[in-house]
Amino acid sequence: MTSSRREKIEAMLADEPNDPFLRYSLALEQDKAGQHDESLAALRALAEGEPPYVPAFFMAGQQLARLDRTDEARAILRTGIEAARQQNDLHAAGEMSEFLTSLP
């Protein structure tokens, strides 16, 4: 029996529970599985980390937009754009800005 991607991520997280990339990866798997509340909670925790994990803002914004929670998507994207600029990640800031302007 082969392990699923999610099981592999969870096993790695058992060894490295604070690894932001592994936590982000698990949140993406939760999203794919339709576990949106868990996924969004994990992404928000990463976004509120020190330093904030910039990719979490974009993914949360996209997920919220898919769930027709546009106001929440806009809010997290705006915060993410600022966090990205503070970390001098202008590429991420630009991607989030483009996505933000595409929202209805």
MOJO-V559573 format. One line per field, one symbol per residue. ss: DSSP state (h for helix, s for strand, l for the rest). phi: phi as a letter, one per 30 degrees, with the letter a starting at -180 (. if undefined). burial: I if it has 24 or more other ideal C-beta (glycine too) atoms within 12 Angstrom, else O. Layout:
ss->???
phi->???
burial->???
This chain:
ss->llllhhhhhhhhhhhllllhhhhhhhhhhhhhlllhhhhhhhhhhhhllllllhhhhhhhhhhhhhlllhhhhhhhhhhhhhhhhhlllhhhhhhhhhhhhhll
phi->.cddeddddddddddbdcdddddddddddddedicddddddddddddcdbdedeeddddddddddddhcddddeddddddddddddchcddddddddddedddd
burial->OOOOOOOOIOOOOOOOOOOIOIIIIIIIIIIOOOOIOOIIOIIIOIIOOOOIIIIIIIIIIIIIIOOOOOOIIIOIIIIIIOIIOOOOOOOIIOIIIOIIOOIO
